[in-house]
Amino acid sequence: MMKRALSLLLCLVLVCSLISGCAASKTAGRTHAWNADAEVRLSDASLQSDFVCQDNDRVFYEIFVGSFSDSDGDGTGDLRGVISRMDYLNDGDPDSGKSLGVEGIWLTPVFSSPSYHKYDVTDYYTIDPAFGTEDDLRELCELCEARNVKLILDLPLNHTGAQNAWFTAFTAAHRSGSTDDPYYDFYSWCPSDSIPAGRTFRPIDGTNDSYECNFSGDMPELNFDSEAVRAETLAIAKYWLERGVDGFRFDAVKYVYLGDHGANAGFWQWYMDELRALDNDIYTVAEVWDTDGVTDQYYSALNCFDFTLSQAEGLIAKAAAGSGVDKLTGYVESYLARVRSLRGDAAIVPFISNHDMDRAAGFLPVTNGRMKMAANLYLLGPGSPFLYYGEELGVKGSRGSSNTDANRRLAMPWGDGDAVSDPPGADYPEENRLKTTAAEQIADPGSLYTYYKTLLMIRHANPEIARGEYRAVEGSGKLGGFVSEWEGSAVCVLHNASTNEQSFDLSSIGGHDFSVLAASIGQGDAVLDGSVLTLGPQTSAVLREG
């Protein structure tokens, strides 16, 4: 009989002490370097690996830059703040146990913009002064490259800000009637008396024309029938690729031609073909906030976030709540088969929350184990998962009665004197907020942070989980899982999302002898007796062939 009790870290021995050296310190333009004595030491060689992740296998961490970490004391997060937190995110040693261990970083827009969120870009070729300088971004790119971390920028191309010089030139050309001006058709427009149904336009002052603005009057939409616009979007991407970024997250992908998915997909296929000609290793992911039937239309061009898995009604949250792991694994198997038929190297991109959604800890309570179970379900799974900054701590936030996204983008609670503050308009009640800090959780072997860190170590040590050929295993309702085979090696991952102990006979899985309990994590024990695996409540296990 093999028994690995888990008390959260299972095959890890946690050595913790009080965090030292985390007091606010602003010297040489840097601040709050994560200098913790707390560490996880590996006691099991099976959790150490020479495996180097590939792009479609990476765990990414979304950073809403203005709310993450402040390097200069002005209350706004910035690029030097991100630099100072790299040891928290990834210290360059996947076996050290001293960092969270993410393998990619997504920065929300950093370009010049009048708003706090920066999705209304004024100048795509400059870093917003509130966030720092181009040299800061270059330094962050170099630091990420040294630690094998991919850095991608959020690139909102569907629309610009109304203060963009392009839009100023566009409106001036319409007011003067200069139809041969190169900016006359730079944005989507039509005569004010023939606005198409289902789309939003606003008049151009002093003219009989109107410009398209489906998101906001302050976000005019570019005209992608214009060769000049297409050339400019390529020039922007090339500029930042040359400065060291590894790729992009594309915002509002399905709105380039509103309501015409065929035209949208055609544009993105052209764009990705051009980008891959510039950099064949580019990492990209698209926001197509819709059903799978719509998302599929874009997959021949690039990977897309899987919104079917996200939020309170998504399959991950439902499975974590006990609705049935089989529903999730069956869906993932069919999803992967479908998108890979559209593009051979396609990958699933799962997540549970982002900057446009209510925080996951609000609908997946940490106290009843659902948050940890949900983390098991998507981080011990295929593809390239994305977690939202603070998710690993259980940060809360929702639009609430004030109906503001600022409440979803609250300041990261470092607990070490970082001056980063909530974005303008945030009023999330203090009594509803997370009561602990990153500093406290990193020193706590029972914290959610430690749990997430352990999950990523298990994932990294078992690369078949992320990149192998996925096959769902028929379970018993609330217990289920999958087998994943890669380069002649296979693992079986099983999840018990129920609040009761569950057993599974591994001999029912044909073609494999899963006789080694490599790791387990959750709220209970994992016991392998012959071919029968018994999992405690809200617990997952990784098994390997003997």
Secondary structure, 3 states (H helix, E strand, C coil): CEEECCCCCCCEEEECCCCCCCCCCEECCEECCCCCCCEEEECCHHHCCCCCCCHHHCCEEEECHHHCCCCCCCCCCCHHHHHHCHHHHCCCCCCCCCCCCCCEEEECCCEECCCCCCCCCCEEEEECCCCCCHHHHHHHHHHHHHCCCEEEEEECCCECCCCCHHHHHHHHHHHHCCCCCCCCCCECEEECCCCCCCCCEEECCCCCEEEECCCCCCCCEECCCCHHHHHHHHHHHHHHHHCCCCEEEECCHHHCCCCCHHHHHHHHHHHHHHHHHHCCCCEEEECCCCCHHHHHHHCCCCCEECHHHCCCCCHHHHHHCCCCHHHHHHHHHHHHHHHHHHCCCCCCECCCCCCCCCCHHHHCCCCCCHHHHHHHHHHCCCCCCEEECCHHHCCCCCCCCCCCHHHHCCCCCCCCCCCCCCCCCCCCCHHHCCCCCHHHHHCCCCCHHHHHHHHHHHHHHCCHHHHCEEEEECCCCCEEEEEEEECCEEEEEEEECCCCCEEEEHHHCCCCCEEEEEEEEECCCEEEECCEEEECCCEEEEEEEC
